[in-house]
Amino acid sequence: MPKVLINVRVDKKTLETLKEIATAKGEKHLSNILREALKEYISSYTGEITLPRLQKKVDEIDWRLRKLEDTIFKNNDVR
């Protein structure tokens, strides 16, 4: 899909945060971080699944399963 230029102004604190995120992710361009953030924000309204949202759901399911396993193993040890 072709990309369209959108000019955005952010405050200094937001810019610093964006730079920190970009550095941590190894991104050279802030525009990639903004693009990803916009996709996530829009998907929260449209319900469209993105990779980070899918990973979050997988992590939540994994956490619940581990909790159940711990409970089962704990109950089996007691008997």
N, CA, C and O atoms as a MOPAC input file, in Angstrom:
PM7 MOZYME 1SCF
protein

 N      0.85400 1    -1.17100 1     0.00000 1
 C      0.00000 1     0.00000 1     0.00000 1
 C      0.90400 1     1.23800 1     0.00000 1
 O      1.86600 1     1.29700 1     0.76600 1
 N      0.60800 1     2.21400 1    -0.83900 1
 C      1.44400 1     3.42700 1    -0.88300 1
 C      1.33100 1     4.22500 1     0.41500 1
 O      0.28500 1     4.24400 1     1.06300 1
 N      2.40700 1     4.86400 1     0.76800 1
 C      2.43500 1     5.66700 1     1.98900 1
 C      2.19800 1     7.12700 1     1.64500 1
 O      2.62800 1     7.61100 1     0.59900 1
 N      1.49800 1     7.82800 1     2.55200 1
 C      1.17600 1     9.23500 1     2.37700 1
 C      1.85400 1    10.01100 1     3.50100 1
 O      1.79000 1     9.60900 1     4.66300 1
 N      2.48100 1    11.08500 1     3.17100 1
 C      3.16500 1    11.91400 1     4.15300 1
 C      2.15500 1    12.68700 1     4.99800 1
 O      1.25100 1    13.33400 1     4.47000 1
 N      2.32300 1    12.60800 1     6.31200 1
 C      1.50700 1    13.38400 1     7.24600 1
 C      2.46700 1    14.09200 1     8.18400 1
 O      3.31300 1    13.45500 1     8.81200 1
 N      2.34000 1    15.39300 1     8.28000 1
 C      3.17800 1    16.15600 1     9.19600 1
 C      2.54300 1    16.15300 1    10.57900 1
 O      1.34800 1    16.40400 1    10.73300 1
 N      3.36600 1    15.86400 1    11.58000 1
 C      2.88000 1    15.78300 1    12.95700 1
 C      3.82400 1    16.56100 1    13.85300 1
 O      5.04400 1    16.48500 1    13.70500 1
 N      3.25600 1    17.30400 1    14.77500 1
 C      4.06200 1    18.00900 1    15.76900 1
 C      3.83200 1    17.34300 1    17.11400 1
 O      2.69300 1    17.07900 1    17.50100 1
 N      4.91900 1    17.07500 1    17.82200 1
 C      4.81600 1    16.48100 1    19.15300 1
 C      5.62800 1    17.32700 1    20.11900 1
 O      6.53900 1    18.05200 1    19.71900 1
 N      5.28300 1    17.22400 1    21.39800 1
 C      6.04000 1    17.97600 1    22.39800 1
 C      7.40000 1    17.31200 1    22.63000 1
 O      7.63900 1    16.18500 1    22.19600 1
 N      8.26600 1    18.02200 1    23.31000 1
 C      9.63800 1    17.57500 1    23.51000 1
 C      9.70100 1    16.24300 1    24.26700 1
 O     10.50200 1    15.37200 1    23.92800 1
 N      8.85800 1    16.08800 1    25.28900 1
 C      8.84900 1    14.86400 1    26.07700 1
 C      8.45400 1    13.65400 1    25.22100 1
 O      9.06000 1    12.58800 1    25.32600 1
 N      7.44100 1    13.82900 1    24.38000 1
 C      7.00300 1    12.75000 1    23.49100 1
 C      8.10800 1    12.38500 1    22.51400 1
 O      8.33800 1    11.20600 1    22.24400 1
 N      8.78800 1    13.38400 1    21.98700 1
 C      9.88700 1    13.14100 1    21.05600 1
 C     11.00500 1    12.34100 1    21.72800 1
 O     11.55000 1    11.41000 1    21.13600 1
 N     11.33900 1    12.70600 1    22.95900 1
 C     12.37500 1    11.97800 1    23.69200 1
 C     11.95700 1    10.52300 1    23.91300 1
 O     12.77200 1     9.61000 1    23.77800 1
 N     10.68700 1    10.31600 1    24.25300 1
 C     10.17800 1     8.96200 1    24.44900 1
 C     10.25000 1     8.16700 1    23.15300 1
 O     10.66000 1     7.00600 1    23.15600 1
 N      9.85600 1     8.78300 1    22.05700 1
 C      9.92900 1     8.11700 1    20.75400 1
 C     11.36100 1     7.73200 1    20.40900 1
 O     11.60300 1     6.64300 1    19.88900 1
 N     12.30000 1     8.60800 1    20.69300 1
 C     13.71000 1     8.31600 1    20.42100 1
 C     14.20100 1     7.15000 1    21.27000 1
 O     14.95000 1     6.30200 1    20.78500 1
 N     13.78100 1     7.10100 1    22.54400 1
 C     14.16400 1     5.99600 1    23.42200 1
 C     13.62000 1     4.67000 1    22.89800 1
 O     14.32500 1     3.66200 1    22.87900 1
 N     12.35900 1     4.68600 1    22.47500 1
 C     11.73500 1     3.47100 1    21.93500 1
 C     12.46100 1     3.03200 1    20.67600 1
 O     12.76200 1     1.85100 1    20.50800 1
 N     12.74100 1     3.97300 1    19.79700 1
 C     13.43200 1     3.65900 1    18.54100 1
 C     14.80900 1     3.06400 1    18.81900 1
 O     15.20800 1     2.08500 1    18.18800 1
 N     15.52300 1     3.65000 1    19.75300 1
 C     16.85100 1     3.14900 1    20.10100 1
 C     16.76700 1     1.73100 1    20.66200 1
 O     17.55600 1     0.86100 1    20.29400 1
 N     15.80500 1     1.51000 1    21.55200 1
 C     15.64000 1     0.18800 1    22.16100 1
 C     15.27100 1    -0.87400 1    21.12700 1
 O     15.69000 1    -2.02600 1    21.24100 1
 N     14.49600 1    -0.49200 1    20.12700 1
 C     14.08600 1    -1.43100 1    19.08900 1
 C     15.08700 1    -1.51900 1    17.94200 1
 O     14.94300 1    -2.35200 1    17.04800 1
 N     16.09700 1    -0.65900 1    17.97100 1
 C     17.08600 1    -0.66900 1    16.89400 1
 C     16.58700 1    -0.01800 1    15.61200 1
 O     17.11900 1    -0.27200 1    14.53200 1
 N     15.56900 1     0.81800 1    15.73500 1
 C     15.01200 1     1.52300 1    14.57900 1
 C     15.82500 1     2.77500 1    14.29000 1
 O     16.20500 1     3.50500 1    15.20600 1
 N     16.08900 1     3.01900 1    13.01900 1
 C     16.81200 1     4.23000 1    12.62800 1
 C     15.86400 1     5.39600 1    12.39700 1
 O     16.26200 1     6.55700 1    12.49400 1
 N     14.60600 1     5.08400 1    12.09000 1
 C     13.65500 1     6.13100 1    11.71400 1
 C     12.47500 1     6.18000 1    12.68300 1
 O     11.81700 1     5.17000 1    12.93200 1
 N     12.22400 1     7.35200 1    13.21600 1
 C     11.07800 1     7.53300 1    14.11700 1
 C      9.75400 1     7.26900 1    13.40200 1
 O      8.77500 1     6.86700 1    14.03000 1
 N      9.72600 1     7.49200 1    12.10600 1
 C      8.48600 1     7.29200 1    11.35300 1
 C      8.00200 1     5.84800 1    11.45800 1
 O      6.79500 1     5.60400 1    11.46400 1
 N      8.92100 1     4.88800 1    11.54200 1
 C      8.51300 1     3.48700 1    11.68900 1
 C      7.82900 1     3.25100 1    13.02300 1
 O      6.86000 1     2.49600 1    13.10600 1
 N      8.33000 1     3.89600 1    14.06700 1
 C      7.71400 1     3.77900 1    15.39300 1
 C      6.32700 1     4.41500 1    15.37900 1
 O      5.37200 1     3.84300 1    15.90400 1
 N      6.21900 1     5.59000 1    14.78000 1
 C      4.92100 1     6.27000 1    14.70000 1
 C      3.92400 1     5.46500 1    13.87800 1
 O      2.74800 1     5.38400 1    14.23400 1
 N      4.38400 1     4.87000 1    12.78400 1
 C      3.52300 1     4.05800 1    11.93700 1
 C      2.96500 1     2.87400 1    12.72900 1
 O      1.77400 1     2.57200 1    12.65500 1
 N      3.83300 1     2.21200 1    13.48100 1
 C      3.40500 1     1.07300 1    14.29800 1
 C      2.42700 1     1.51500 1    15.38000 1
 O      1.43100 1     0.83700 1    15.63400 1
 N      2.70600 1     2.64800 1    16.01700 1
 C      1.82000 1     3.16200 1    17.06300 1
 C      0.43800 1     3.50800 1    16.50100 1
 O     -0.58100 1     3.22300 1    17.12900 1
 N      0.41100 1     4.11600 1    15.33000 1
 C     -0.87100 1     4.44600 1    14.70300 1
 C     -1.66600 1     3.19000 1    14.37100 1
 O     -2.87800 1     3.14700 1    14.58400 1
 N     -0.99200 1     2.17000 1    13.85100 1
 C     -1.67900 1     0.91500 1    13.53300 1
 C     -2.29300 1     0.30900 1    14.79200 1
 O     -3.43400 1    -0.15200 1    14.77000 1
 N     -1.53300 1     0.31100 1    15.89400 1
 C     -2.03700 1    -0.23500 1    17.15300 1
 C     -3.23100 1     0.57100 1    17.66600 1
 O     -4.22400 1     0.00200 1    18.11900 1
 N     -3.12800 1     1.88900 1    17.59300 1
 C     -4.20100 1     2.76300 1    18.06300 1
 C     -5.47300 1     2.54000 1    17.24300 1
 O     -6.56300 1     2.40100 1    17.79900 1
 N     -5.32700 1     2.50900 1    15.94300 1
 C     -6.48600 1     2.30400 1    15.06400 1
 C     -7.08600 1     0.92500 1    15.28800 1
 O     -8.30800 1     0.77500 1    15.30500 1
 N     -6.23300 1    -0.09100 1    15.46200 1
 C     -6.75000 1    -1.45300 1    15.64900 1
 C     -7.53400 1    -1.59000 1    16.94300 1
 O     -8.40500 1    -2.45300 1    17.05000 1
 N     -7.23400 1    -0.74000 1    17.93600 1
 C     -8.00300 1    -0.79700 1    19.17800 1
 C     -9.44900 1    -0.36700 1    18.95600 1
 O    -10.33100 1    -0.74800 1    19.72600 1
 N     -9.69800 1     0.41200 1    17.92700 1
 C    -11.06500 1     0.84400 1    17.58900 1
 C    -11.72000 1    -0.06500 1    16.56700 1
 O    -12.93100 1    -0.27900 1    16.61500 1
 N    -10.93300 1    -0.60400 1    15.63900 1
 C    -11.50700 1    -1.41100 1    14.56500 1
 C    -11.58000 1    -2.88400 1    14.91400 1
 O    -12.32100 1    -3.63700 1    14.28200 1
 N    -10.80700 1    -3.30900 1    15.92900 1
 C    -10.78100 1    -4.72100 1    16.28400 1
 C     -9.84500 1    -5.53000 1    15.40900 1
 O     -9.73200 1    -6.74400 1    15.57900 1
 N     -9.18200 1    -4.88200 1    14.48400 1
 C     -8.23000 1    -5.56200 1    13.60300 1
 C     -7.05900 1    -6.08300 1    14.43800 1
 O     -6.52200 1    -5.37600 1    15.29100 1
 N     -6.68200 1    -7.32000 1    14.17800 1
 C     -5.60800 1    -7.92900 1    14.94400 1
 C     -4.25700 1    -7.54500 1    14.33000 1
 O     -4.04600 1    -7.66100 1    13.12300 1
 N     -3.35500 1    -7.08800 1    15.19300 1
 C     -1.98500 1    -6.79300 1    14.77600 1
 C     -1.06600 1    -7.77100 1    15.50200 1
 O     -1.48100 1    -8.39600 1    16.47700 1
 N      0.15800 1    -7.90900 1    15.04600 1
 C      1.08300 1    -8.84500 1    15.67900 1
 C      1.30600 1    -8.55600 1    17.16400 1
 O      1.28500 1    -9.49000 1    17.96500 1
 N      1.51800 1    -7.30500 1    17.55900 1
 C      1.68000 1    -7.05800 1    18.99800 1
 C      0.43100 1    -7.41000 1    19.82100 1
 O      0.54600 1    -7.92200 1    20.93400 1
 N     -0.75000 1    -7.13600 1    19.27700 1
 C     -1.97800 1    -7.49300 1    20.00300 1
 C     -2.13300 1    -9.00300 1    20.07600 1
 O     -2.56600 1    -9.53300 1    21.09900 1
 N     -1.78300 1    -9.69700 1    19.00500 1
 C     -1.85500 1   -11.15200 1    19.00300 1
 C     -0.86800 1   -11.72900 1    20.00900 1
 O     -1.19900 1   -12.66900 1    20.73000 1
 N      0.34000 1   -11.17400 1    20.06400 1
 C      1.33100 1   -11.63400 1    21.03800 1
 C      0.84800 1   -11.40900 1    22.46300 1
 O      1.06000 1   -12.24600 1    23.34000 1
 N      0.19700 1   -10.27500 1    22.68500 1
 C     -0.33300 1    -9.98600 1    24.02600 1
 C     -1.37800 1   -11.02800 1    24.42300 1
 O     -1.39200 1   -11.48800 1    25.56400 1
 N     -2.25700 1   -11.40400 1    23.48100 1
 C     -3.27300 1   -12.41400 1    23.77000 1
 C     -2.61800 1   -13.76300 1    24.05900 1
 O     -3.02700 1   -14.46700 1    24.98200 1
 N     -1.60500 1   -14.12200 1    23.27400 1
 C     -0.90100 1   -15.38600 1    23.49300 1
 C     -0.24800 1   -15.38800 1    24.86600 1
 O     -0.31400 1   -16.38700 1    25.58300 1
 N      0.38300 1   -14.27800 1    25.24000 1
 C      1.01900 1   -14.17700 1    26.55600 1
 C      0.00200 1   -14.31500 1    27.68800 1
 O      0.27600 1   -14.96400 1    28.69800 1
 N     -1.17300 1   -13.70100 1    27.51800 1
 C     -2.21700 1   -13.79700 1    28.53900 1
 C     -2.70700 1   -15.23900 1    28.68800 1
 O     -2.91100 1   -15.71400 1    29.80500 1
 N     -2.89500 1   -15.93300 1    27.56500 1
 C     -3.33300 1   -17.32500 1    27.59800 1
 C     -2.25900 1   -18.19000 1    28.24500 1
 O     -2.56000 1   -19.06200 1    29.06000 1
 N     -1.00900 1   -17.94400 1    27.87900 1
 C      0.11100 1   -18.70000 1    28.45100 1
 C      0.17000 1   -18.51500 1    29.96500 1
 O      0.39500 1   -19.47900 1    30.69700 1
 N     -0.02500 1   -17.31000 1    30.43000 1
 C     -0.00900 1   -17.02000 1    31.86700 1
 C     -1.11400 1   -17.78700 1    32.58400 1
 O     -0.88900 1   -18.37700 1    33.64100 1
 N     -2.32400 1   -17.77400 1    31.99000 1
 C     -3.44600 1   -18.49300 1    32.60900 1
 C     -3.18000 1   -20.00100 1    32.65300 1
 O     -3.49400 1   -20.66000 1    33.64400 1
 N     -2.60100 1   -20.54500 1    31.57800 1
 C     -2.29700 1   -21.96900 1    31.54900 1
 C     -1.25200 1   -22.34100 1    32.59600 1
 O     -1.37200 1   -23.36900 1    33.26400 1
 N     -0.22700 1   -21.50000 1    32.73700 1
 C      0.79300 1   -21.77100 1    33.74500 1
 C      0.19000 1   -21.75200 1    35.15200 1
 O      0.54300 1   -22.56300 1    36.00800 1
 N     -0.71800 1   -20.81800 1    35.36400 1
 C     -1.38300 1   -20.72200 1    36.66500 1
 C     -2.21000 1   -21.98400 1    36.93900 1
 O     -2.19700 1   -22.50300 1    38.05500 1
 N     -2.92400 1   -22.47400 1    35.92700 1
 C     -3.69900 1   -23.70400 1    36.07100 1
 C     -2.78700 1   -24.90900 1    36.32200 1
 O     -3.07200 1   -25.74600 1    37.17900 1
 N     -1.69100 1   -24.98400 1    35.56600 1
 C     -0.75100 1   -26.08500 1    35.75600 1
 C     -0.18700 1   -26.08000 1    37.17400 1
 O     -0.08400 1   -27.12700 1    37.81300 1
 N      0.17400 1   -24.90800 1    37.65200 1
 C      0.70700 1   -24.80200 1    39.01300 1
 C     -0.31100 1   -25.29200 1    40.03000 1
 O      0.04400 1   -25.99300 1    40.97800 1
 N     -1.57800 1   -24.92600 1    39.83800 1
 C     -2.63700 1   -25.34400 1    40.74300 1
 C     -2.82300 1   -26.86000 1    40.69000 1
 O     -2.97200 1   -27.50500 1    41.72800 1
 N     -2.81300 1   -27.42700 1    39.49000 1
 C     -2.98900 1   -28.87800 1    39.34100 1
 C     -1.83200 1   -29.63000 1    39.99400 1
 O     -2.04900 1   -30.59000 1    40.73400 1
 N     -0.60900 1   -29.19200 1    39.72000 1
 C      0.55200 1   -29.86400 1    40.29800 1
 C      0.57500 1   -29.72000 1    41.82200 1
 O      0.95600 1   -30.64300 1    42.54300 1
 N      0.17200 1   -28.57500 1    42.28100 1
 C      0.13500 1   -28.33900 1    43.73000 1
 C     -0.88000 1   -29.27900 1    44.38100 1
 O     -0.59500 1   -29.86700 1    45.42400 1
 N     -2.06800 1   -29.42700 1    43.76900 1
 C     -3.09900 1   -30.31800 1    44.30800 1
 C     -2.67100 1   -31.77200 1    44.24000 1
 O     -3.00200 1   -32.54700 1    45.13800 1
 N     -1.95600 1   -32.16200 1    43.21800 1
 C     -1.47800 1   -33.54100 1    43.09800 1
 C     -0.41900 1   -33.87600 1    44.11700 1
 O     -0.33200 1   -35.02300 1    44.55600 1
 N      0.39500 1   -32.90200 1    44.50800 1
 C      1.43600 1   -33.12600 1    45.50200 1
 C      0.84700 1   -33.29900 1    46.89500 1
 O      1.42000 1   -33.99900 1    47.73100 1
 N     -0.29400 1   -32.66500 1    47.14800 1
 C     -0.91800 1   -32.71300 1    48.45800 1
 C     -1.50400 1   -34.09800 1    48.72100 1
 O     -1.45500 1   -34.57500 1    49.85500 1
 N     -2.04700 1   -34.74100 1    47.72000 1
 C     -2.72700 1   -36.02400 1    47.88800 1
 C     -1.75300 1   -37.09300 1    48.08100 1
 O     -2.13300 1   -38.25200 1    48.24200 1

